[in-house]
């Protein structure tokens, strides 16, 4: 999966059942790429509806409650997020332990240097 922010908004607004079913059925690690700056953000999806829940938050509020993305929103507004692409780095079964997913999230943050050069603070 590699979709633009605009496409994500269309999918979420339409409550597209095929996307909702697919994204709700798996846990995993995702990447948000800012095409304007090249900065990256790595996140994990393992809540009630997994990717669907997490990505719906981004589609509706743009920042998903991430500190640095909130700052971007406050500075540039929602139009800035049209620069973002959402992709899945790694998927897990629903039975996968949250601690394992968090370990993999930290792995990807280290590999992609998103704490040093991206939008990850933690």
Secondary structure, 3 states (H helix, E strand, C coil): CEEEHHHHHHHHHHCCHHHHHHHHCCEEEEEEEECCCCCEEEEEECCCCHHHHHHHHHHHHCCCCCHHHHHHHHHHCHHHHHHEEEEEEEEECCCCCHHHHHHHHHHHHHHHCHHHHCCCCC
